[in-house]
Amino acid sequence: MAPNQQYSNLVPPFIAERQVIDVPVYEELKQQELNSRIPTNTTTSTFNIQQNPINNDVDWERLFPSTGTESNPNVIRVTGGGLNIPS
């Protein structure tokens, strides 16, 4: 064989079709998860952590409502930053 035929037995690589992946928006995923866990017609309260910082268990007891039940939960939407839960 001549030197210019050194690749004559190679098979060309397989070329896969372009794949399209639909990545849902985070807000949509979050809302779907909340909808699956929180009963319909549950009242939701909004709590702004910047306006009401929680530094200890006394603040927690004063600012948050009592706990609900599985069928009637107290749902609180925290805005303005993260929530630190005191031990």
N, CA, C and O atoms as a Maestro MAE file, in Angstrom:
{
 s_m_m2io_version
 :::
 2.0.0
}

f_m_ct {
 s_m_title
 :::
 protein
 m_atom[348] {
  # First column is atom index #
  i_m_mmod_type
  r_m_x_coord
  r_m_y_coord
  r_m_z_coord
  i_m_residue_number
  s_m_chain_name
  s_m_pdb_residue_name
  s_m_pdb_atom_name
  i_m_atomic_number
  :::
  1 25 0.821 -1.180 0.000 1 A "MET " " N  " 7
  2 3 0.000 0.000 0.000 1 A "MET " " CA " 6
  3 2 0.863 1.240 0.000 1 A "MET " " C  " 6
  4 15 1.931 1.294 0.611 1 A "MET " " O  " 8
  5 25 0.379 2.197 -0.683 2 A "ALA " " N  " 7
  6 3 1.099 3.466 -0.758 2 A "ALA " " CA " 6
  7 2 0.854 4.261 0.510 2 A "ALA " " C  " 6
  8 15 -0.195 4.101 1.133 2 A "ALA " " O  " 8
  9 25 1.784 5.113 0.911 3 A "PRO " " N  " 7
  10 3 1.640 5.890 2.134 3 A "PRO " " CA " 6
  11 2 0.405 6.800 2.148 3 A "PRO " " C  " 6
  12 15 -0.089 7.136 3.224 3 A "PRO " " O  " 8
  13 25 -0.097 7.204 0.987 4 A "ASN " " N  " 7
  14 3 -1.254 8.107 0.993 4 A "ASN " " CA " 6
  15 2 -2.569 7.370 1.244 4 A "ASN " " C  " 6
  16 15 -3.620 8.008 1.290 4 A "ASN " " O  " 8
  17 25 -2.542 6.043 1.408 5 A "GLN " " N  " 7
  18 3 -3.732 5.237 1.688 5 A "GLN " " CA " 6
  19 2 -3.777 4.755 3.135 5 A "GLN " " C  " 6
  20 15 -4.499 3.802 3.427 5 A "GLN " " O  " 8
  21 25 -3.048 5.362 4.033 6 A "GLN " " N  " 7
  22 3 -2.948 4.860 5.408 6 A "GLN " " CA " 6
  23 2 -4.260 4.944 6.194 6 A "GLN " " C  " 6
  24 15 -4.402 4.238 7.193 6 A "GLN " " O  " 8
  25 25 -5.221 5.774 5.788 7 A "TYR " " N  " 7
  26 3 -6.495 5.905 6.507 7 A "TYR " " CA " 6
  27 2 -7.662 5.295 5.724 7 A "TYR " " C  " 6
  28 15 -8.815 5.592 6.037 7 A "TYR " " O  " 8
  29 25 -7.416 4.492 4.766 8 A "SER " " N  " 7
  30 3 -8.465 3.972 3.892 8 A "SER " " CA " 6
  31 2 -9.429 3.018 4.600 8 A "SER " " C  " 6
  32 15 -10.558 2.862 4.135 8 A "SER " " O  " 8
  33 25 -9.038 2.377 5.696 9 A "ASN " " N  " 7
  34 3 -9.910 1.432 6.403 9 A "ASN " " CA " 6
  35 2 -10.686 2.056 7.564 9 A "ASN " " C  " 6
  36 15 -11.417 1.351 8.260 9 A "ASN " " O  " 8
  37 25 -10.542 3.348 7.783 10 A "LEU " " N  " 7
  38 3 -11.234 3.995 8.895 10 A "LEU " " CA " 6
  39 2 -12.693 4.287 8.531 10 A "LEU " " C  " 6
  40 15 -13.013 4.624 7.391 10 A "LEU " " O  " 8
  41 25 -13.563 4.147 9.529 11 A "VAL " " N  " 7
  42 3 -14.982 4.445 9.354 11 A "VAL " " CA " 6
  43 2 -15.214 5.876 9.867 11 A "VAL " " C  " 6
  44 15 -14.690 6.244 10.919 11 A "VAL " " O  " 8
  45 25 -15.983 6.670 9.144 12 A "PRO " " N  " 7
  46 3 -16.216 8.039 9.621 12 A "PRO " " CA " 6
  47 2 -17.020 8.025 10.928 12 A "PRO " " C  " 6
  48 15 -17.798 7.101 11.164 12 A "PRO " " O  " 8
  49 25 -16.839 9.023 11.759 13 A "PRO " " N  " 7
  50 3 -17.538 9.044 13.050 13 A "PRO " " CA " 6
  51 2 -19.048 9.226 12.867 13 A "PRO " " C  " 6
  52 15 -19.507 9.828 11.896 13 A "PRO " " O  " 8
  53 25 -19.804 8.689 13.829 14 A "PHE " " N  " 7
  54 3 -21.258 8.838 13.825 14 A "PHE " " CA " 6
  55 2 -21.593 10.270 14.222 14 A "PHE " " C  " 6
  56 15 -21.032 10.795 15.183 14 A "PHE " " O  " 8
  57 25 -22.486 10.891 13.502 15 A "ILE " " N  " 7
  58 3 -22.911 12.254 13.819 15 A "ILE " " CA " 6
  59 2 -24.353 12.188 14.292 15 A "ILE " " C  " 6
  60 15 -25.260 11.855 13.529 15 A "ILE " " O  " 8
  61 25 -24.545 12.507 15.545 16 A "ALA " " N  " 7
  62 3 -25.885 12.456 16.139 16 A "ALA " " CA " 6
  63 2 -26.665 13.706 15.772 16 A "ALA " " C  " 6
  64 15 -26.102 14.777 15.544 16 A "ALA " " O  " 8
  65 25 -27.983 13.534 15.723 17 A "GLU " " N  " 7
  66 3 -28.834 14.677 15.452 17 A "GLU " " CA " 6
  67 2 -28.773 15.643 16.629 17 A "GLU " " C  " 6
  68 15 -28.517 15.238 17.763 17 A "GLU " " O  " 8
  69 25 -29.009 16.915 16.352 18 A "ARG " " N  " 7
  70 3 -29.014 17.930 17.394 18 A "ARG " " CA " 6
  71 2 -30.182 17.662 18.345 18 A "ARG " " C  " 6
  72 15 -31.315 17.449 17.914 18 A "ARG " " O  " 8
  73 25 -29.889 17.678 19.617 19 A "GLN " " N  " 7
  74 3 -30.898 17.441 20.641 19 A "GLN " " CA " 6
  75 2 -31.389 18.779 21.197 19 A "GLN " " C  " 6
  76 15 -30.586 19.674 21.458 19 A "GLN " " O  " 8
  77 25 -32.678 18.912 21.374 20 A "VAL " " N  " 7
  78 3 -33.253 20.113 21.961 20 A "VAL " " CA " 6
  79 2 -33.803 19.742 23.335 20 A "VAL " " C  " 6
  80 15 -34.629 18.838 23.464 20 A "VAL " " O  " 8
  81 25 -33.341 20.440 24.338 21 A "ILE " " N  " 7
  82 3 -33.755 20.159 25.704 21 A "ILE " " CA " 6
  83 2 -34.497 21.377 26.226 21 A "ILE " " C  " 6
  84 15 -33.983 22.494 26.178 21 A "ILE " " O  " 8
  85 25 -35.703 21.160 26.723 22 A "ASP " " N  " 7
  86 3 -36.513 22.230 27.273 22 A "ASP " " CA " 6
  87 2 -36.266 22.292 28.775 22 A "ASP " " C  " 6
  88 15 -36.669 21.392 29.512 22 A "ASP " " O  " 8
  89 25 -35.613 23.341 29.222 23 A "VAL " " N  " 7
  90 3 -35.323 23.509 30.642 23 A "VAL " " CA " 6
  91 2 -36.354 24.481 31.212 23 A "VAL " " C  " 6
  92 15 -36.386 25.646 30.816 23 A "VAL " " O  " 8
  93 25 -37.200 24.014 32.142 24 A "PRO " " N  " 7
  94 3 -38.228 24.890 32.693 24 A "PRO " " CA " 6
  95 2 -37.625 26.034 33.500 24 A "PRO " " C  " 6
  96 15 -36.529 25.919 34.048 24 A "PRO " " O  " 8
  97 25 -38.346 27.113 33.559 25 A "VAL " " N  " 7
  98 3 -37.935 28.270 34.347 25 A "VAL " " CA " 6
  99 2 -38.070 27.911 35.832 25 A "VAL " " C  " 6
  100 15 -39.027 27.246 36.230 25 A "VAL " " O  " 8
  101 25 -37.117 28.349 36.636 26 A "TYR " " N  " 7
  102 3 -37.112 28.030 38.062 26 A "TYR " " CA " 6
  103 2 -38.435 28.398 38.735 26 A "TYR " " C  " 6
  104 15 -38.982 27.606 39.502 26 A "TYR " " O  " 8
  105 25 -38.946 29.591 38.454 27 A "GLU " " N  " 7
  106 3 -40.197 30.038 39.085 27 A "GLU " " CA " 6
  107 2 -41.346 29.085 38.779 27 A "GLU " " C  " 6
  108 15 -42.185 28.826 39.642 27 A "GLU " " O  " 8
  109 25 -41.388 28.558 37.547 28 A "GLU " " N  " 7
  110 3 -42.446 27.614 37.182 28 A "GLU " " CA " 6
  111 2 -42.307 26.317 37.969 28 A "GLU " " C  " 6
  112 15 -43.296 25.784 38.471 28 A "GLU " " O  " 8
  113 25 -41.087 25.810 38.076 29 A "LEU " " N  " 7
  114 3 -40.844 24.584 38.852 29 A "LEU " " CA " 6
  115 2 -41.214 24.782 40.316 29 A "LEU " " C  " 6
  116 15 -41.849 23.925 40.929 29 A "LEU " " O  " 8
  117 25 -40.810 25.914 40.862 30 A "LYS " " N  " 7
  118 3 -41.104 26.198 42.262 30 A "LYS " " CA " 6
  119 2 -42.615 26.256 42.488 30 A "LYS " " C  " 6
  120 15 -43.122 25.691 43.457 30 A "LYS " " O  " 8
  121 25 -43.333 26.940 41.593 31 A "GLN " " N  " 7
  122 3 -44.776 27.060 41.758 31 A "GLN " " CA " 6
  123 2 -45.469 25.707 41.622 31 A "GLN " " C  " 6
  124 15 -46.418 25.424 42.353 31 A "GLN " " O  " 8
  125 25 -45.008 24.873 40.699 32 A "GLN " " N  " 7
  126 3 -45.577 23.531 40.546 32 A "GLN " " CA " 6
  127 2 -45.389 22.721 41.824 32 A "GLN " " C  " 6
  128 15 -46.304 22.024 42.264 32 A "GLN " " O  " 8
  129 25 -44.207 22.814 42.413 33 A "GLU " " N  " 7
  130 3 -43.921 22.066 43.644 33 A "GLU " " CA " 6
  131 2 -44.783 22.581 44.795 33 A "GLU " " C  " 6
  132 15 -45.330 21.791 45.565 33 A "GLU " " O  " 8
  133 25 -44.906 23.911 44.914 34 A "LEU " " N  " 7
  134 3 -45.746 24.477 45.968 34 A "LEU " " CA " 6
  135 2 -47.202 24.058 45.781 34 A "LEU " " C  " 6
  136 15 -47.881 23.712 46.748 34 A "LEU " " O  " 8
  137 25 -47.681 24.089 44.539 35 A "ASN " " N  " 7
  138 3 -49.061 23.701 44.261 35 A "ASN " " CA " 6
  139 2 -49.323 22.240 44.639 35 A "ASN " " C  " 6
  140 15 -50.424 21.896 45.070 35 A "ASN " " O  " 8
  141 25 -48.316 21.388 44.476 36 A "SER " " N  " 7
  142 3 -48.498 19.974 44.801 36 A "SER " " CA " 6
  143 2 -48.475 19.716 46.309 36 A "SER " " C  " 6
  144 15 -48.972 18.687 46.766 36 A "SER " " O  " 8
  145 25 -47.904 20.640 47.083 37 A "ARG " " N  " 7
  146 3 -47.758 20.423 48.526 37 A "ARG " " CA " 6
  147 2 -48.730 21.227 49.389 37 A "ARG " " C  " 6
  148 15 -49.032 20.831 50.515 37 A "ARG " " O  " 8
  149 25 -49.216 22.343 48.870 38 A "ILE " " N  " 7
  150 3 -50.075 23.219 49.663 38 A "ILE " " CA " 6
  151 2 -51.518 23.056 49.195 38 A "ILE " " C  " 6
  152 15 -51.799 23.207 48.006 38 A "ILE " " O  " 8
  153 25 -52.436 22.751 50.111 39 A "PRO " " N  " 7
  154 3 -53.832 22.579 49.718 39 A "PRO " " CA " 6
  155 2 -54.401 23.833 49.041 39 A "PRO " " C  " 6
  156 15 -53.977 24.953 49.325 39 A "PRO " " O  " 8
  157 25 -55.365 23.621 48.145 40 A "THR " " N  " 7
  158 3 -56.033 24.720 47.452 40 A "THR " " CA " 6
  159 2 -56.740 25.615 48.461 40 A "THR " " C  " 6
  160 15 -57.240 25.145 49.483 40 A "THR " " O  " 8
  161 25 -56.775 26.906 48.162 41 A "ASN " " N  " 7
  162 3 -57.440 27.930 48.996 41 A "ASN " " CA " 6
  163 2 -56.759 28.154 50.342 41 A "ASN " " C  " 6
  164 15 -57.394 28.657 51.268 41 A "ASN " " O  " 8
  165 25 -55.504 27.799 50.472 42 A "THR " " N  " 7
  166 3 -54.759 28.068 51.699 42 A "THR " " CA " 6
  167 2 -54.320 29.531 51.687 42 A "THR " " C  " 6
  168 15 -53.811 30.023 50.680 42 A "THR " " O  " 8
  169 25 -54.516 30.216 52.794 43 A "THR " " N  " 7
  170 3 -54.106 31.612 52.900 43 A "THR " " CA " 6
  171 2 -52.589 31.676 53.037 43 A "THR " " C  " 6
  172 15 -51.981 30.900 53.775 43 A "THR " " O  " 8
  173 25 -51.995 32.617 52.311 44 A "THR " " N  " 7
  174 3 -50.550 32.799 52.355 44 A "THR " " CA " 6
  175 2 -50.231 34.183 52.904 44 A "THR " " C  " 6
  176 15 -50.788 35.178 52.439 44 A "THR " " O  " 8
  177 25 -49.343 34.254 53.885 45 A "SER " " N  " 7
  178 3 -48.881 35.532 54.435 45 A "SER " " CA " 6
  179 2 -47.510 35.827 53.857 45 A "SER " " C  " 6
  180 15 -46.737 34.913 53.568 45 A "SER " " O  " 8
  181 25 -47.210 37.111 53.688 46 A "THR " " N  " 7
  182 3 -45.888 37.520 53.208 46 A "THR " " CA " 6
  183 2 -45.122 38.143 54.363 46 A "THR " " C  " 6
  184 15 -45.660 38.952 55.120 46 A "THR " " O  " 8
  185 25 -43.850 37.750 54.490 47 A "PHE " " N  " 7
  186 3 -42.998 38.230 55.568 47 A "PHE " " CA " 6
  187 2 -41.716 38.779 54.964 47 A "PHE " " C  " 6
  188 15 -40.982 38.054 54.293 47 A "PHE " " O  " 8
  189 25 -41.443 40.075 55.202 48 A "ASN " " N  " 7
  190 3 -40.225 40.700 54.689 48 A "ASN " " CA " 6
  191 2 -39.162 40.655 55.782 48 A "ASN " " C  " 6
  192 15 -39.275 41.342 56.797 48 A "ASN " " O  " 8
  193 25 -38.141 39.852 55.570 49 A "ILE " " N  " 7
  194 3 -37.106 39.626 56.580 49 A "ILE " " CA " 6
  195 2 -36.260 40.879 56.812 49 A "ILE " " C  " 6
  196 15 -35.699 41.050 57.894 49 A "ILE " " O  " 8
  197 25 -36.161 41.767 55.798 50 A "GLN " " N  " 7
  198 3 -35.394 43.004 55.997 50 A "GLN " " CA " 6
  199 2 -36.122 43.959 56.935 50 A "GLN " " C  " 6
  200 15 -35.484 44.693 57.689 50 A "GLN " " O  " 8
  201 25 -37.441 43.955 56.896 51 A "GLN " " N  " 7
  202 3 -38.217 44.834 57.768 51 A "GLN " " CA " 6
  203 2 -38.408 44.243 59.160 51 A "GLN " " C  " 6
  204 15 -38.640 44.979 60.119 51 A "GLN " " O  " 8
  205 25 -38.315 42.926 59.276 52 A "ASN " " N  " 7
  206 3 -38.538 42.240 60.551 52 A "ASN " " CA " 6
  207 2 -37.448 41.210 60.794 52 A "ASN " " C  " 6
  208 15 -37.709 40.011 60.692 52 A "ASN " " O  " 8
  209 25 -36.237 41.642 61.112 53 A "PRO " " N  " 7
  210 3 -35.170 40.646 61.310 53 A "PRO " " CA " 6
  211 2 -35.462 39.728 62.503 53 A "PRO " " C  " 6
  212 15 -36.035 40.143 63.511 53 A "PRO " " O  " 8
  213 25 -35.056 38.496 62.353 54 A "ILE " " N  " 7
  214 3 -35.233 37.513 63.420 54 A "ILE " " CA " 6
  215 2 -33.844 37.168 63.945 54 A "ILE " " C  " 6
  216 15 -33.015 36.601 63.233 54 A "ILE " " O  " 8
  217 25 -33.614 37.516 65.184 55 A "ASN " " N  " 7
  218 3 -32.301 37.293 65.782 55 A "ASN " " CA " 6
  219 2 -32.295 36.219 66.857 55 A "ASN " " C  " 6
  220 15 -31.234 35.710 67.218 55 A "ASN " " O  " 8
  221 25 -33.461 35.871 67.370 56 A "ASN " " N  " 7
  222 3 -33.525 34.877 68.439 56 A "ASN " " CA " 6
  223 2 -34.908 34.248 68.475 56 A "ASN " " C  " 6
  224 15 -35.787 34.619 67.696 56 A "ASN " " O  " 8
  225 25 -35.098 33.297 69.380 57 A "ASP " " N  " 7
  226 3 -36.373 32.585 69.447 57 A "ASP " " CA " 6
  227 2 -37.529 33.483 69.875 57 A "ASP " " C  " 6
  228 15 -38.673 33.209 69.515 57 A "ASP " " O  " 8
  229 25 -37.266 34.549 70.634 58 A "VAL " " N  " 7
  230 3 -38.319 35.480 71.044 58 A "VAL " " CA " 6
  231 2 -38.863 36.207 69.813 58 A "VAL " " C  " 6
  232 15 -40.075 36.361 69.666 58 A "VAL " " O  " 8
  233 25 -37.955 36.658 68.921 59 A "ASP " " N  " 7
  234 3 -38.380 37.289 67.671 59 A "ASP " " CA " 6
  235 2 -39.199 36.319 66.836 59 A "ASP " " C  " 6
  236 15 -40.220 36.692 66.258 59 A "ASP " " O  " 8
  237 25 -38.747 35.078 66.777 60 A "TRP " " N  " 7
  238 3 -39.460 34.053 65.993 60 A "TRP " " CA " 6
  239 2 -40.890 33.895 66.512 60 A "TRP " " C  " 6
  240 15 -41.839 33.940 65.729 60 A "TRP " " O  " 8
  241 25 -41.051 33.711 67.814 61 A "GLU " " N  " 7
  242 3 -42.375 33.526 68.408 61 A "GLU " " CA " 6
  243 2 -43.256 34.762 68.214 61 A "GLU " " C  " 6
  244 15 -44.463 34.633 68.004 61 A "GLU " " O  " 8
  245 25 -42.670 35.943 68.281 62 A "ARG " " N  " 7
  246 3 -43.423 37.189 68.172 62 A "ARG " " CA " 6
  247 2 -43.871 37.452 66.734 62 A "ARG " " C  " 6
  248 15 -44.972 37.956 66.514 62 A "ARG " " O  " 8
  249 25 -43.025 37.116 65.752 63 A "LEU " " N  " 7
  250 3 -43.290 37.508 64.368 63 A "LEU " " CA " 6
  251 2 -44.011 36.453 63.539 63 A "LEU " " C  " 6
  252 15 -44.682 36.787 62.563 63 A "LEU " " O  " 8
  253 25 -43.880 35.195 63.913 64 A "PHE " " N  " 7
  254 3 -44.493 34.140 63.113 64 A "PHE " " CA " 6
  255 2 -45.741 33.592 63.787 64 A "PHE " " C  " 6
  256 15 -45.800 33.490 65.012 64 A "PHE " " O  " 8
  257 25 -46.755 33.236 62.969 65 A "PRO " " N  " 7
  258 3 -47.965 32.648 63.552 65 A "PRO " " CA " 6
  259 2 -47.693 31.225 64.029 65 A "PRO " " C  " 6
  260 15 -46.676 30.617 63.696 65 A "PRO " " O  " 8
  261 25 -48.627 30.720 64.810 66 A "SER " " N  " 7
  262 3 -48.477 29.346 65.290 66 A "SER " " CA " 6
  263 2 -48.501 28.386 64.102 66 A "SER " " C  " 6
  264 15 -48.959 28.733 63.013 66 A "SER " " O  " 8
  265 25 -48.007 27.197 64.329 67 A "THR " " N  " 7
  266 3 -47.950 26.215 63.245 67 A "THR " " CA " 6
  267 2 -49.341 25.764 62.853 67 A "THR " " C  " 6
  268 15 -50.263 25.784 63.669 67 A "THR " " O  " 8
  269 25 -49.489 25.364 61.623 68 A "GLY " " N  " 7
  270 3 -50.759 24.850 61.135 68 A "GLY " " CA " 6
  271 2 -50.752 23.339 61.172 68 A "GLY " " C  " 6
  272 15 -49.957 22.716 61.875 68 A "GLY " " O  " 8
  273 25 -51.655 22.765 60.401 69 A "THR " " N  " 7
  274 3 -51.730 21.317 60.288 69 A "THR " " CA " 6
  275 2 -51.473 20.935 58.836 69 A "THR " " C  " 6
  276 15 -51.347 21.806 57.976 69 A "THR " " O  " 8
  277 25 -51.397 19.658 58.565 70 A "GLU " " N  " 7
  278 3 -51.156 19.210 57.195 70 A "GLU " " CA " 6
  279 2 -52.301 19.612 56.268 70 A "GLU " " C  " 6
  280 15 -52.065 19.974 55.115 70 A "GLU " " O  " 8
  281 25 -53.524 19.554 56.755 71 A "SER " " N  " 7
  282 3 -54.665 19.909 55.914 71 A "SER " " CA " 6
  283 2 -54.971 21.405 55.933 71 A "SER " " C  " 6
  284 15 -55.675 21.902 55.054 71 A "SER " " O  " 8
  285 25 -54.448 22.130 56.931 72 A "ASN " " N  " 7
  286 3 -54.665 23.566 57.036 72 A "ASN " " CA " 6
  287 2 -53.369 24.248 57.486 72 A "ASN " " C  " 6
  288 15 -53.274 24.722 58.618 72 A "ASN " " O  " 8
  289 25 -52.377 24.294 56.598 73 A "PRO " " N  " 7
  290 3 -51.075 24.833 56.995 73 A "PRO " " CA " 6
  291 2 -51.070 26.361 57.058 73 A "PRO " " C  " 6
  292 15 -51.894 27.022 56.425 73 A "PRO " " O  " 8
  293 25 -50.143 26.902 57.819 74 A "ASN " " N  " 7
  294 3 -49.848 28.329 57.785 74 A "ASN " " CA " 6
  295 2 -48.706 28.491 56.790 74 A "ASN " " C  " 6
  296 15 -47.595 28.028 57.046 74 A "ASN " " O  " 8
  297 25 -48.964 29.139 55.667 75 A "VAL " " N  " 7
  298 3 -47.959 29.302 54.621 75 A "VAL " " CA " 6
  299 2 -47.448 30.730 54.676 75 A "VAL " " C  " 6
  300 15 -48.227 31.681 54.628 75 A "VAL " " O  " 8
  301 25 -46.128 30.875 54.777 76 A "ILE " " N  " 7
  302 3 -45.512 32.188 54.867 76 A "ILE " " CA " 6
  303 2 -44.493 32.319 53.751 76 A "ILE " " C  " 6
  304 15 -43.583 31.499 53.632 76 A "ILE " " O  " 8
  305 25 -44.644 33.345 52.940 77 A "ARG " " N  " 7
  306 3 -43.710 33.630 51.842 77 A "ARG " " CA " 6
  307 2 -42.703 34.631 52.370 77 A "ARG " " C  " 6
  308 15 -43.073 35.749 52.729 77 A "ARG " " O  " 8
  309 25 -41.430 34.248 52.424 78 A "VAL " " N  " 7
  310 3 -40.368 35.097 52.944 78 A "VAL " " CA " 6
  311 2 -39.759 35.876 51.784 78 A "VAL " " C  " 6
  312 15 -39.334 35.283 50.792 78 A "VAL " " O  " 8
  313 25 -39.715 37.208 51.905 79 A "THR " " N  " 7
  314 3 -39.102 38.079 50.904 79 A "THR " " CA " 6
  315 2 -38.001 38.899 51.566 79 A "THR " " C  " 6
  316 15 -37.894 38.938 52.792 79 A "THR " " O  " 8
  317 25 -37.189 39.549 50.748 80 A "GLY " " N  " 7
  318 3 -36.168 40.453 51.274 80 A "GLY " " CA " 6
  319 2 -34.903 39.782 51.743 80 A "GLY " " C  " 6
  320 15 -34.101 40.408 52.436 80 A "GLY " " O  " 8
  321 25 -34.693 38.517 51.388 81 A "GLY " " N  " 7
  322 3 -33.464 37.840 51.786 81 A "GLY " " CA " 6
  323 2 -33.747 36.476 52.366 81 A "GLY " " C  " 6
  324 15 -34.876 35.988 52.322 81 A "GLY " " O  " 8
  325 25 -32.717 35.867 52.909 82 A "GLY " " N  " 7
  326 3 -32.849 34.526 53.478 82 A "GLY " " CA " 6
  327 2 -33.406 34.592 54.895 82 A "GLY " " C  " 6
  328 15 -33.413 35.647 55.528 82 A "GLY " " O  " 8
  329 25 -33.858 33.480 55.363 83 A "LEU " " N  " 7
  330 3 -34.442 33.377 56.697 83 A "LEU " " CA " 6
  331 2 -33.543 32.512 57.552 83 A "LEU " " C  " 6
  332 15 -33.291 31.353 57.222 83 A "LEU " " O  " 8
  333 25 -33.057 33.068 58.651 84 A "ASN " " N  " 7
  334 3 -32.268 32.310 59.626 84 A "ASN " " CA " 6
  335 2 -33.184 31.869 60.742 84 A "ASN " " C  " 6
  336 15 -33.789 32.701 61.418 84 A "ASN " " O  " 8
  337 25 -33.294 30.580 60.940 85 A "ILE " " N  " 7
  338 3 -34.166 30.040 61.978 85 A "ILE " " CA " 6
  339 2 -33.307 29.763 63.212 85 A "ILE " " C  " 6
  340 15 -32.384 28.951 63.152 85 A "ILE " " O  " 8
  341 25 -33.603 30.432 64.329 86 A "PRO " " N  " 7
  342 3 -32.789 30.219 65.530 86 A "PRO " " CA " 6
  343 2 -33.009 28.822 66.103 86 A "PRO " " C  " 6
  344 15 -34.085 28.240 65.964 86 A "PRO " " O  " 8
  345 25 -31.974 28.298 66.749 87 A "SER " " N  " 7
  346 3 -32.101 26.961 67.325 87 A "SER " " CA " 6
  347 2 -32.915 26.996 68.595 87 A "SER " " C  " 6
  348 15 -33.127 25.958 69.222 87 A "SER " " O  " 8
  :::
 }
 m_bond[347] {
  # First column is bond index #
  i_m_from
  i_m_to
  i_m_order
  :::
  1 1 2 1
  2 2 3 1
  3 3 4 2
  4 3 5 1
  5 5 6 1
  6 6 7 1
  7 7 8 2
  8 7 9 1
  9 9 10 1
  10 10 11 1
  11 11 12 2
  12 11 13 1
  13 13 14 1
  14 14 15 1
  15 15 16 2
  16 15 17 1
  17 17 18 1
  18 18 19 1
  19 19 20 2
  20 19 21 1
  21 21 22 1
  22 22 23 1
  23 23 24 2
  24 23 25 1
  25 25 26 1
  26 26 27 1
  27 27 28 2
  28 27 29 1
  29 29 30 1
  30 30 31 1
  31 31 32 2
  32 31 33 1
  33 33 34 1
  34 34 35 1
  35 35 36 2
  36 35 37 1
  37 37 38 1
  38 38 39 1
  39 39 40 2
  40 39 41 1
  41 41 42 1
  42 42 43 1
  43 43 44 2
  44 43 45 1
  45 45 46 1
  46 46 47 1
  47 47 48 2
  48 47 49 1
  49 49 50 1
  50 50 51 1
  51 51 52 2
  52 51 53 1
  53 53 54 1
  54 54 55 1
  55 55 56 2
  56 55 57 1
  57 57 58 1
  58 58 59 1
  59 59 60 2
  60 59 61 1
  61 61 62 1
  62 62 63 1
  63 63 64 2
  64 63 65 1
  65 65 66 1
  66 66 67 1
  67 67 68 2
  68 67 69 1
  69 69 70 1
  70 70 71 1
  71 71 72 2
  72 71 73 1
  73 73 74 1
  74 74 75 1
  75 75 76 2
  76 75 77 1
  77 77 78 1
  78 78 79 1
  79 79 80 2
  80 79 81 1
  81 81 82 1
  82 82 83 1
  83 83 84 2
  84 83 85 1
  85 85 86 1
  86 86 87 1
  87 87 88 2
  88 87 89 1
  89 89 90 1
  90 90 91 1
  91 91 92 2
  92 91 93 1
  93 93 94 1
  94 94 95 1
  95 95 96 2
  96 95 97 1
  97 97 98 1
  98 98 99 1
  99 99 100 2
  100 99 101 1
  101 101 102 1
  102 102 103 1
  103 103 104 2
  104 103 105 1
  105 105 106 1
  106 106 107 1
  107 107 108 2
  108 107 109 1
  109 109 110 1
  110 110 111 1
  111 111 112 2
  112 111 113 1
  113 113 114 1
  114 114 115 1
  115 115 116 2
  116 115 117 1
  117 117 118 1
  118 118 119 1
  119 119 120 2
  120 119 121 1
  121 121 122 1
  122 122 123 1
  123 123 124 2
  124 123 125 1
  125 125 126 1
  126 126 127 1
  127 127 128 2
  128 127 129 1
  129 129 130 1
  130 130 131 1
  131 131 132 2
  132 131 133 1
  133 133 134 1
  134 134 135 1
  135 135 136 2
  136 135 137 1
  137 137 138 1
  138 138 139 1
  139 139 140 2
  140 139 141 1
  141 141 142 1
  142 142 143 1
  143 143 144 2
  144 143 145 1
  145 145 146 1
  146 146 147 1
  147 147 148 2
  148 147 149 1
  149 149 150 1
  150 150 151 1
  151 151 152 2
  152 151 153 1
  153 153 154 1
  154 154 155 1
  155 155 156 2
  156 155 157 1
  157 157 158 1
  158 158 159 1
  159 159 160 2
  160 159 161 1
  161 161 162 1
  162 162 163 1
  163 163 164 2
  164 163 165 1
  165 165 166 1
  166 166 167 1
  167 167 168 2
  168 167 169 1
  169 169 170 1
  170 170 171 1
  171 171 172 2
  172 171 173 1
  173 173 174 1
  174 174 175 1
  175 175 176 2
  176 175 177 1
  177 177 178 1
  178 178 179 1
  179 179 180 2
  180 179 181 1
  181 181 182 1
  182 182 183 1
  183 183 184 2
  184 183 185 1
  185 185 186 1
  186 186 187 1
  187 187 188 2
  188 187 189 1
  189 189 190 1
  190 190 191 1
  191 191 192 2
  192 191 193 1
  193 193 194 1
  194 194 195 1
  195 195 196 2
  196 195 197 1
  197 197 198 1
  198 198 199 1
  199 199 200 2
  200 199 201 1
  201 201 202 1
  202 202 203 1
  203 203 204 2
  204 203 205 1
  205 205 206 1
  206 206 207 1
  207 207 208 2
  208 207 209 1
  209 209 210 1
  210 210 211 1
  211 211 212 2
  212 211 213 1
  213 213 214 1
  214 214 215 1
  215 215 216 2
  216 215 217 1
  217 217 218 1
  218 218 219 1
  219 219 220 2
  220 219 221 1
  221 221 222 1
  222 222 223 1
  223 223 224 2
  224 223 225 1
  225 225 226 1
  226 226 227 1
  227 227 228 2
  228 227 229 1
  229 229 230 1
  230 230 231 1
  231 231 232 2
  232 231 233 1
  233 233 234 1
  234 234 235 1
  235 235 236 2
  236 235 237 1
  237 237 238 1
  238 238 239 1
  239 239 240 2
  240 239 241 1
  241 241 242 1
  242 242 243 1
  243 243 244 2
  244 243 245 1
  245 245 246 1
  246 246 247 1
  247 247 248 2
  248 247 249 1
  249 249 250 1
  250 250 251 1
  251 251 252 2
  252 251 253 1
  253 253 254 1
  254 254 255 1
  255 255 256 2
  256 255 257 1
  257 257 258 1
  258 258 259 1
  259 259 260 2
  260 259 261 1
  261 261 262 1
  262 262 263 1
  263 263 264 2
  264 263 265 1
  265 265 266 1
  266 266 267 1
  267 267 268 2
  268 267 269 1
  269 269 270 1
  270 270 271 1
  271 271 272 2
  272 271 273 1
  273 273 274 1
  274 274 275 1
  275 275 276 2
  276 275 277 1
  277 277 278 1
  278 278 279 1
  279 279 280 2
  280 279 281 1
  281 281 282 1
  282 282 283 1
  283 283 284 2
  284 283 285 1
  285 285 286 1
  286 286 287 1
  287 287 288 2
  288 287 289 1
  289 289 290 1
  290 290 291 1
  291 291 292 2
  292 291 293 1
  293 293 294 1
  294 294 295 1
  295 295 296 2
  296 295 297 1
  297 297 298 1
  298 298 299 1
  299 299 300 2
  300 299 301 1
  301 301 302 1
  302 302 303 1
  303 303 304 2
  304 303 305 1
  305 305 306 1
  306 306 307 1
  307 307 308 2
  308 307 309 1
  309 309 310 1
  310 310 311 1
  311 311 312 2
  312 311 313 1
  313 313 314 1
  314 314 315 1
  315 315 316 2
  316 315 317 1
  317 317 318 1
  318 318 319 1
  319 319 320 2
  320 319 321 1
  321 321 322 1
  322 322 323 1
  323 323 324 2
  324 323 325 1
  325 325 326 1
  326 326 327 1
  327 327 328 2
  328 327 329 1
  329 329 330 1
  330 330 331 1
  331 331 332 2
  332 331 333 1
  333 333 334 1
  334 334 335 1
  335 335 336 2
  336 335 337 1
  337 337 338 1
  338 338 339 1
  339 339 340 2
  340 339 341 1
  341 341 342 1
  342 342 343 1
  343 343 344 2
  344 343 345 1
  345 345 346 1
  346 346 347 1
  347 347 348 2
  :::
 }
}
